[in-house]
Amino acid sequence: MLLASLAVFFLFCPLFFLPLYARAIGLSTFYGAGLLAGWNLSSTMGRIGFRVLADTLLVPVNALFLALLVASVSTLALWPMSATLAPLRGFVVLNGMGAGGFFSLTPTVLASVFKNANVGTRDGHHLLERGGAPIAGYISTHTAALRQACKPSGRPIYYAGSIALASGGLVLAMRFMASSKLLKRI
């Protein structure tokens, strides 16, 4: 439950900060809106792709770990280095896919861990905890990070990526606590 709660914190940071980031690196609002649309399209592809991956090659817990790893690495490695449109597009595609994988796999993983006991309530609770973007906004406001030219929201980016990485670590820990066999369904 903690991993789902933590992971939700990072999910909405790109949605809130991509338009601001695009403006800070000199792109128009048109490109900011296009980046958001691309993130949403990538999220849809990630929901389908990671779900298929979980059902065919990997088990859902491992696929969730992979989705969080993709999202966190793209946030920590690609987003801060994106001073032009090309690398920013790469970030949008990878991060959107990782976030989509998280959205589609979390209910399944919660159901397998809690053995269907109050899964609806638990899933609802983790989705209610959407405080990530406001916290990142507070960090951004109080560090004046949005005023820097090539690092418009660096600290919120590192905050979001670190939270995603911590969530992935919790998924991995949960995976090995349940079973040391990687491909065993829990």
N, C-alpha and C positions, 0 to 999 in steps of 0.2 A: 504494500500500500504506500509506503514511504517513497519507493522508487517512482510510482506513478504520480504522486504528488509533486515530487521534485522535477520530474521531466516536464510537467505541464508549465513550469515556470519559464523554461527556455523557448517553448513552442511559439509563443506569440510575440517575442521580441523582434524577429525579422519582419513580421507583418506591420508592426508599429514603426520600426526604424528604417526600413528600406527606402521609403520616399524621402525621409530626412537625409539619409546617407547619400542618396542619388543627387539631391540638391546641393549637398555640401561638397561633392566632388565635381560639381559643375554641370550635371545633367539636368534636363528640363523635367517638369512635372509629368509630361507625357511618358518619359522613360521610367520615372518612378512608378506610375500606374502600370506600365507594361511589365516592370519587374514583379509587381505584386500579382498580376495576372499569371505570369510565368511560374511564380512560386505556387500558386493555387493549382495550376495544371500539373506541375511536378508532384505536388502533394497527392493529387488524384492518381497519378502513375505509381507513386510509392505505395499508396494504399492497396492497389491491385497487385503490384509486383511483389511486395514483401509478403502479402497474404498468400500468393501462389507459392512463393519460396518457402514459406512456413508449412504449407500443406504438402509440398512435394520433396524438397531436398533437406530442409532443416525442420526442427521442431519450433513451435511458436516462441518459446523463451529465447532460443538462439537467434531467431530472426529478429526479435525485439532488440536484443543486444546489438546486432548488426545495424539495425535502423538507427539506434541511438549513437552508435559509433560513427556512422556516416554523417549524422546531423552535427555531432559535437566536433568532429575533425574539420568539417566544412566551415563551421562557425569559427573555430580557433585558428585555422590555417588559411582559409581562402578569404573570408570576409574582411579581416583587418588589412590584408594585402591588396584589396581591390580598389585601386585608385582610378580605374577606367572601366568602361562598360563590359569589355570581354571577360575579365576574371569575375566580375560581379554576376554575369550570366551563369557562369559555372557554379558559383556559390548558390545562386537561386535554384538551379536544377538539383544539385546534390542535397541541399538543406531541405528543400521542399519534399524530395523523395524520402529522406530520413524521417521528417515530421509526419508524412503520410503513413509510413510504416508504423510509427508509434501509435497513431490514431487507430489504425485498423487492427493492431495486434494486442493492445492493452486489455480490451475486454476478455479476449481469449486467455491471456496469461493470468489475469485476475481470477477467472473462472477455474483455471487449472490449479492455481495455488490455494484458493480458498474453497475448492471443491463445491462450487455453485452455491455456497452459503451467502446469501445477501449480495450477490454479485451486482445487481442493479443499484443497490444503495452505495456499494463501494465504488462502482464506476462513476456514479453521479457525484460522489464526494471528490474524487480526484479531478473531475472536470470543473468543479466549482472553484478549485484553488488556482485561479488564473491571475495570480498576483505578480507574475514575472515581468511583464512589460511595465506596469507602474513602478515597480522597484527599479528596473533598469532606467526608467525615466528620471527617477529621483537621483540615481547615481550620475546620470548624464548632466542633469541640471546643476548638481552640486560640485561637479568637477570641471564644468565649462568645456566638456569634451566636444560638444557639437560645434564649437567655434573654431576648432582646429581644421585646417584645410584637408589633409589626407587622412586624418584619423577623427572623423566627425563624431563617432560614438564608440571609440575604442574600449573604454571601460565597460559599458553595457554589453558590448560584443563578448568580451572576455568573461563577464559574469554569466551570460547565457550559455556560452560554450562550456564553461566549467561546470555549470549545473547539469548540462546534458551529459558530460563526461562522468560526473559523479553518479548520475542515474544509471548510466551504462555499467559502471562498477557495481552498483547495487544489484542490477539484473544478473551480472556474472556471479556475484556472491550467492545470490538466491539459487542460481542454476546449480552451483556446486554443493550447496547445502542440501538441495533436494536429491541430487544424484551426481556422481562423478563421471558417469557415462554421458558424453556430450550429445549423442543422438537419441537418448532415451527421453520419451515424452513424459512430462510431469503433470 
